[in-house]
Amino acid sequence: MKKLTTVSFLLAAFTTAAYAGDPKAGSGAPATPAAKDAKAPVADKKAPDAAKPAAADKKAPDAAKAPDAAKAPAMEAPKPAQEVAAMAKAMVGTWRCTGQATHMGNTADFKATMTFKLDLDKWWIQGAFSGTMGKMTHKFTSYTGYDATNKKWHRYGVDSMGGAREQSSSGMTDGKAVWEGNGSMMGQAIKVRDTEEMGKDGKTFHSLGEISMDGGKTWNKGHEANCKK
């Protein structure tokens, strides 16, 4: 997200007058006239007139013509990356998903709805997940954005069980993207890896989520789902 400098000049001049009188004037006697032999000094016509201020050599700058530093071009607000808009065209909407998920060592079928939309002045794609696995419900909210400087995608998410994650990706390659990062689940630090693949028709979506509890040495499947728009 300049200084406005104002300069002013002040020219001042003053005149002084001398009065010659008889030092005895204080006694009430009339002032003694000057001797006839004494000649009054003749003013030098060439001397400058002290009563008139000396003219400035240069004229002060015209404030009306001086550039106004306060009118500097305003900074433009940054604009969302085009990559976000391109991804939004493919992702925005509602997706119905079916698959399997593992929780507390138990694997079961689940159904879910995923909704994507542009958010925060089109800088981010918000994802909202709501699913059921048996009698258990699970909700998840994520934000996906693009760092144009580092040419990297970033995703942040939180869920309805106190879990959180932060992932990054280099983006789609042959319709597939891999997201890797760190998270927490049930008070434990974990590593997370998601592989997402868009169908060629643009209306199907496959997601595989993996979790590592030992810093990335071994990976276990967390979920696998197929979604349709």
C-alpha positions in Angstrom: 0.0 0.0 0.0 4.9 10.5 -0.4 5.5 13.6 1.2 3.7 16.8 0.2 6.3 19.6 0.6 5.3 23.2 0.7 8.0 25.9 0.4 7.3 29.6 1.2 9.6 32.7 1.1 9.3 35.8 3.2 11.1 39.0 2.2 11.1 41.8 4.8 12.6 45.3 4.8 12.5 48.2 7.3 13.5 51.9 7.3 15.2 53.8 10.1 15.1 57.6 10.7 17.7 59.7 12.6 16.8 63.0 14.4 19.6 65.5 15.1 18.8 67.9 17.9 20.5 70.2 20.4 21.4 68.3 23.5 19.9 71.2 25.5 16.5 70.6 24.0 15.5 68.9 27.2 15.7 72.3 29.0 13.0 73.9 26.9 15.4 76.0 24.8 14.8 75.9 21.0 17.0 73.7 19.1 20.3 75.3 17.9 20.3 75.6 14.1 23.2 73.9 12.4 26.2 76.0 11.6 26.1 77.6 8.2 29.5 76.4 7.4 28.5 72.8 7.9 27.1 71.3 4.8 24.4 68.7 5.1 25.5 65.4 3.6 24.2 64.9 0.1 22.4 61.7 -0.5 24.1 59.5 -2.8 21.8 59.0 -5.7 23.5 55.7 -6.5 22.9 54.2 -3.0 20.0 51.8 -2.8 16.8 53.0 -1.3 16.6 51.3 2.1 12.9 52.0 2.2 12.3 49.7 -0.7 12.9 45.9 -0.4 15.5 44.6 -2.7 14.0 42.7 -5.6 14.5 39.0 -5.6 16.9 37.8 -8.2 14.6 34.9 -9.0 10.8 34.6 -8.8 9.4 32.2 -6.3 8.1 29.1 -8.0 4.4 29.2 -8.8 2.7 26.8 -6.3 -0.1 26.3 -8.8 2.4 24.9 -11.4 4.5 22.8 -8.9 3.9 19.1 -9.3 1.6 17.7 -6.5 3.4 14.8 -4.9 0.2 13.8 -3.2 -1.3 12.9 -6.6 1.0 9.9 -7.1 -0.5 6.9 -8.8 -2.5 4.8 -6.4 -1.3 1.2 -5.8 -3.4 -1.4 -7.5 -4.9 -4.2 -5.4 -3.4 -7.6 -6.2 -5.6 -9.9 -8.3 -6.3 -13.6 -7.8 -4.2 -16.0 -9.8 -5.8 -17.2 -13.0 -4.9 -20.7 -12.0 -7.6 -20.5 -9.2 -10.3 -19.4 -11.6 -9.3 -22.3 -14.0 -9.5 -24.9 -11.2 -12.8 -23.4 -10.1 -14.4 -24.0 -13.5 -13.7 -27.7 -13.0 -14.5 -28.0 -9.3 -17.2 -25.6 -8.4 -20.5 -27.3 -7.8 -21.9 -30.3 -5.8 -20.4 -33.8 -6.0 -22.0 -37.0 -4.7 -19.4 -39.5 -3.4 -19.4 -43.1 -2.3 -16.5 -45.1 -1.0 -14.8 -46.6 2.0 -13.1 -45.0 5.0 -11.1 -46.2 8.0 -11.6 -44.8 11.4 -10.1 -46.2 14.7 -9.0 -49.3 12.8 -12.5 -50.0 11.4 -13.2 -49.8 7.6 -16.8 -49.2 6.4 -18.7 -47.8 3.5 -19.6 -44.2 3.5 -21.6 -41.7 1.5 -20.8 -38.0 1.3 -21.6 -34.7 -0.4 -18.8 -32.3 -1.5 -19.5 -28.7 -2.5 -17.0 -26.4 -3.9 -17.2 -22.6 -4.5 -15.0 -19.5 -4.9 -14.6 -17.6 -1.7 -12.7 -14.6 -0.2 -12.9 -12.4 -3.2 -12.1 -15.3 -5.5 -8.7 -16.0 -4.0 -9.6 -19.4 -2.6 -11.8 -22.4 -3.5 -13.8 -23.5 -0.4 -14.6 -27.1 -0.1 -17.3 -28.4 2.2 -17.5 -32.2 2.9 -20.3 -33.9 4.8 -20.5 -37.7 5.0 -21.9 -40.6 7.0 -20.2 -43.9 7.9 -22.7 -46.1 9.7 -24.0 -44.0 12.5 -21.1 -41.6 12.5 -21.1 -38.3 10.7 -18.0 -36.4 9.6 -17.7 -32.9 8.3 -14.7 -31.2 6.7 -14.0 -27.7 5.4 -11.0 -26.8 3.3 -9.5 -23.8 1.4 -7.4 -24.3 -1.7 -5.3 -21.5 -3.2 -2.4 -20.8 -5.5 0.9 -19.1 -4.7 1.9 -17.6 -8.1 5.4 -16.6 -6.9 6.4 -20.1 -5.9 4.1 -21.8 -8.4 2.7 -24.0 -5.7 -0.8 -24.9 -4.6 -1.8 -24.8 -0.9 -4.7 -26.4 1.0 -5.7 -25.9 4.6 -8.5 -27.8 6.3 -10.2 -28.6 9.6 -12.8 -31.3 10.5 -15.6 -31.9 13.0 -13.4 -34.2 15.1 -10.7 -31.7 16.0 -8.4 -32.7 13.2 -6.5 -30.3 11.0 -4.1 -30.4 8.0 -1.9 -28.3 5.8 -0.9 -29.6 2.4 0.8 -28.5 -0.8 0.9 -29.7 -4.4 2.6 -28.9 -7.7 -0.7 -29.2 -9.4 -2.3 -31.4 -12.0 -0.1 -33.7 -14.2 -2.1 -35.8 -16.7 -5.2 -35.0 -14.8 -3.8 -36.2 -11.4 -2.6 -34.1 -8.4 -0.8 -35.3 -5.3 -1.2 -33.3 -2.1 1.3 -33.9 0.8 1.7 -32.3 4.2 1.2 -32.5 7.9 -1.8 -32.7 10.2 -3.2 -33.8 13.5 -5.8 -36.4 14.4 -7.1 -37.4 17.8 -4.2 -35.4 19.4 -1.5 -37.1 17.3 0.7 -35.6 14.7 0.4 -37.3 11.3 1.5 -37.0 7.8 -1.1 -36.9 5.1 -1.1 -37.6 1.4 -4.1 -37.3 -1.0 -4.1 -38.3 -4.7 -6.9 -36.7 -6.7 -7.7 -37.6 -10.3 -10.3 -35.9 -12.5 -12.3 -37.9 -15.0 -11.8 -37.1 -18.7 -15.5 -36.1 -18.9 -15.0 -33.5 -16.2 -17.9 -34.9 -14.3 -16.2 -37.7 -12.2 -13.6 -37.4 -9.5 -11.5 -40.1 -7.7 -9.9 -39.4 -4.3 -7.4 -41.6 -2.4 -6.3 -40.4 1.1 -3.4 -41.9 3.0 -2.1 -41.4 6.5 1.3 -42.0 8.1 1.8 -42.3 11.9 5.6 -42.8 11.7 6.8 -39.7 9.9 6.2 -41.1 6.4 7.9 -44.5 6.7 4.7 -46.4 6.3 1.3 -45.3 4.8 -2.2 -46.6 5.5 -5.3 -46.0 3.5 -7.6 -43.5 5.2 -10.3 -43.3 2.5 -11.0 -44.0 -1.2 -14.0 -42.5 -3.0 -15.5 -41.9 -6.3 -17.5 -38.7 -6.8 -19.9 -37.6 -9.5 -21.1 -34.1 -10.4 
